Amino acid sequence: MDVRKVAKLAHLEITDEEVGLYTPQMADIVKYVEQLDELDTESVEPAIGGLTAEGGTTVTDREDVPVDSLGQKKALDQAPAAVDGYFRVPKVL
């Protein structure tokens, strides 16, 4: 996999130095995934099939039941900080 192509898909600018740093790391990741592909998983059930919800039903057997949303007022009442009907969060630079 080409590091520059991945960077472009992720909308990241990447230097030649970073390409040199990340290329072997990406190769190691691909090599590891290829090892996983070699494992015999024929007798292993998918993980989702083993999860159970309350009552012992599998997660895939349950029905989605619509519920009322929390609502803006109730959500904001529980917020650490709110301004003009919105959650106030720290600025990310």
N, C-alpha and C positions, 0 to 999 in steps of 0.2 A: 504494500500500500504506500502511496506517495504522500509524504508528510505535507508537502505544499498543497496537494489537492484537498486533504482533510482540513488544513488550516483555511483554505479558501471556502470550503463548504460551511465551516463554522464562523465565517466572516472575521477571521483573525489575521492580523499582520504578523509575519514571521520572518526573522532574520536568518541569514546563512548560518550563523552560529547556532541558532535554535534548531535549524534543520539538522545540523550535525549532531546535536544533542538528542533530539527526539527520534531520529531514524532508527538507531539500534534499539531504543526502547520499544518502538512500535513493532519492530521485527520480533522482539522477545514476546510481546503480547500475542502476535499472530501465531508464533510457534507454539505457545501454550494452548491457544484455542484449538489448533490443529491436533494437539495431543488429546484434548478432550473429545474431539470427533472420533478418535480411535477407540474410545471406551465402548464396551458392550453394554448397552442400556436396554436390551430387548426385554428383560424380565423386570425392569423398574417401572413402577406406575408413575404417571405424571404427578408432580407435587400437589397441584390444585385438587386432584382427586382424593388426596389423603386429608385435606383440611376439613374440619367439621365446624358447623355453627352450633349454637345452642339447640339442644334437642337431638343432636347426633346426626342431623342431615348434612350431606356434603354441601359445600358452598355452591356448587354448580346446580344442586337440586332446588335451592330456595328461590322463591319469587321475589322480585323487587317490588316493594310496596311504597308508593309515594307518600311522603309526609310533608306537612307544612314547613316552610322555611323558618329559620330563626327570626327573621325580620330585622330591618335596619335598626330600629330603636332599641330592641332588646340586645342586639349584638353590640351596638355602640355603648349601651349602658354598662357592659362588662369589659369594655376596652380600657387599657391603661391610659390612653389619650385619644381624644376625638376632637375634630375641628370641622365645623360647618357640615356635619352629616357624613364625615369620612373618618377612617382610622388615621391617626397621626403616627407616622413611622420615622425612624432616623433616616437622614439623607445619606444616600449611597453615592460615593464619588468614584 
